[in-house]
Amino acid sequence: METRICLACEEALKGRIDQKFCSDYCRNSFNNSVDKGSKNLIRNVNNRLRKNYKILSELNGSGKTKVTRTKLYDNGFDFQFFTSIYKTKTGNTYFYVYNEGYLALESELFLLIRKEK
């Protein structure tokens, strides 16, 4: 009979014939290491979106507020991360992070808006 080994720690397995891991720890460790690069990318993008959302919602207490680009940058806002774009018939482009949005105005000002549910 062929000796079966754990996919994570390479210890000999005892028990069921279809067993792949010697413990829950090894199973979790192995599964966490699979596709680690793509999982890290997704985690980093989600963290960036979460931070942008938090910044917009904190600065936009009333639902419609004007702020400067400097104030957004000082809080750590990253303009490269947003979830959707909405273009109006008049040509204005709103960028949204979930339901919190912003519109670039003249002279480094931004209009922060909240899309109601």
C-alpha positions in Angstrom: 0.0 0.0 0.0 1.3 3.5 -0.9 2.0 5.9 1.9 -0.2 9.0 1.7 1.2 12.3 2.9 -0.3 15.6 4.0 -0.3 18.2 1.2 0.7 21.0 3.7 3.3 19.5 6.1 4.2 16.2 4.2 3.5 14.0 7.3 2.2 10.5 6.8 -1.6 10.3 6.9 -3.7 7.9 8.9 -7.4 7.3 8.5 -9.7 7.8 5.6 -8.3 6.9 2.1 -9.5 10.2 0.6 -7.9 12.3 3.4 -5.5 15.0 2.1 -4.5 16.8 5.3 -3.5 15.6 8.7 -5.3 18.4 10.6 -7.5 21.4 10.2 -4.5 23.7 10.7 -2.7 22.1 7.7 -5.9 22.3 5.5 -6.4 26.0 6.3 -2.7 26.7 5.8 -2.7 25.0 2.4 -5.9 26.7 1.2 -4.7 30.1 2.3 -1.5 29.7 0.3 -3.3 28.8 -2.9 -3.7 31.8 -5.2 -2.1 34.1 -2.6 -1.2 36.8 -5.1 -4.7 37.3 -6.5 -6.2 37.2 -3.0 -3.8 39.9 -1.9 -4.7 42.1 -4.9 -8.4 41.8 -4.2 -7.8 42.4 -0.5 -5.7 45.5 -1.2 -8.3 46.9 -3.7 -11.1 46.3 -1.2 -9.1 48.0 1.6 -8.5 51.0 -0.7 -12.2 51.3 -1.6 -13.2 51.0 2.1 -10.8 53.8 3.0 -12.0 56.1 0.2 -15.6 55.4 1.2 -14.9 56.2 4.8 -13.2 59.5 3.9 -16.1 60.6 1.6 -18.7 59.7 4.2 -16.9 61.5 7.0 -16.4 64.6 5.0 -19.9 64.6 3.6 -22.0 64.7 6.7 -24.9 66.6 5.2 -25.2 64.7 2.0 -23.9 67.5 -0.2 -20.7 69.3 0.6 -17.8 71.1 -1.2 -14.2 70.3 -0.2 -10.8 71.0 -1.7 -8.6 68.5 -3.4 -6.0 69.2 -0.6 -8.5 68.1 2.1 -9.2 64.9 0.3 -5.4 64.2 -0.2 -4.7 65.1 3.4 -7.2 62.5 4.6 -5.5 59.8 2.3 -8.1 59.7 -0.5 -6.9 57.9 -3.7 -8.6 59.1 -6.9 -7.7 55.9 -8.8 -10.1 53.8 -6.8 -13.9 54.1 -7.3 -16.7 51.7 -8.0 -18.7 53.5 -10.8 -18.9 56.5 -13.0 -22.1 58.4 -13.9 -22.1 60.9 -16.8 -25.0 63.4 -17.0 -26.6 64.8 -20.1 -24.8 68.1 -19.5 -21.4 66.4 -19.5 -20.6 66.3 -15.8 -18.9 63.1 -14.6 -19.6 61.8 -11.1 -17.3 59.2 -9.6 -18.8 56.9 -7.0 -17.4 54.8 -4.2 -20.6 52.7 -3.6 -23.2 55.4 -2.7 -20.7 58.2 -1.9 -19.8 60.3 -4.9 -17.8 63.3 -6.0 -17.8 65.7 -8.9 -14.7 67.8 -9.9 -15.6 71.5 -9.9 -13.5 74.5 -10.9 -10.4 75.6 -9.0 -9.5 72.3 -7.2 -13.0 72.0 -5.5 -15.0 68.9 -5.4 -18.7 68.5 -4.7 -19.4 65.4 -2.5 -22.8 63.9 -2.8 -24.6 60.9 -1.4 -26.9 58.7 -3.5 -29.9 57.8 -1.3 -31.1 54.3 -1.3 
